[in-house]
Amino acid sequence: MRMIDIHTHFLPRTWPDLAARFGTPDWPWLKHSGSGRAMLMVGDEEFRPVTSACWDAAVRLEAMDRDGVDVQIMCATPLLFFYHRPAAQALECARLFNDAGREICERAPRRLKSLCQVPLQDTDLACRELTRAMADGHVGVHIGNHVGTRDLNDEGLITFLEHCAGEGAAVFVHPWDMMAPERMSRYQLPWLVAMPAETQLSILWLILSGALERLPRSLKLCFAHGGGSFPYLLGRVDNAWRNRDIVREDCPRLPSSYVDRFYVDAAVFSGDALELLVKTMGEDRVMLGSDYPFPLGEQQVGSLIRSQATLPAAAREKLLHQNAADFFGVDAPRAAMRTAALLSA
Ligand code: CO
């Protein structure tokens, strides 16, 4: 079976000293320790250990060949969005990381595709960078699920999403800047609890505010991590919509009737969860996404979907590559095209 992995992350091997460039503290940088290992730092704090899989196309292709992944859709990481910084600085960083993403993809252009990032705190700058980046070869955009207190139903963000629809840019929404950090100080609780809640919150803002009534149906929207808590709790939302007028005041139709307006990835790490996800979203709206190469990702990419006995083979093919091929407008060349040949191409 062919595979397109739509949720993978990259980091350039190095980038300019942003603290020196902008004269403010706490910017991310990579502290290399040799043999392809590095610590992603934020100012003086350690954020996450990473490996050369983040920046070295050859390492990525080797892992893809091992797992049978034909194409990776790569995005940078939410840590690099900088929506809370001055917009001009976030724009400069977006260009830097967008260009770096293109450079990695150029090592194997048929197998590595990239999503751009934009300074979403400024709608005009975000739209302009989106247009520039799409012309430069990105297949879509990676955005955070909110900008401070502005969620996806915010006027500026709606304008940006409309612009994406106009440009044919697929939008991948990744949770970030997680809620209630003061109550999640240990055990990676922001990743385990707040991330799924953030994603559910964003989907509900889009549905309950009526934003999906206004946004064009041509908008290609995908949420990470199986839509977070959304699929599991959709029945609770429908029940609330039926029984409380304050829930339905801006939302004319049953919340569950909007599931045909967006996609999700399949990063749920449980066969039972995947079964519910496909039942909720439909087999045309779930796509393989692994979170490669980070530690919370699926370690053998595609294994959950491949071994999902409750799904007929035709549905597994949709999840593994067909839905993603349609969504991102890419095809899945046979992985038989070897890494070495691609790198020398
Ligand atoms: Co991710």
Boltz pocket constraint, residues with backbone or C-beta under 6 A from the ligand:
constraints:
  - pocket:
      binder: B
      contacts: [[A, 7], [A, 9], [A, 174], [A, 224], [A, 291]]
      max_distance: 6.0
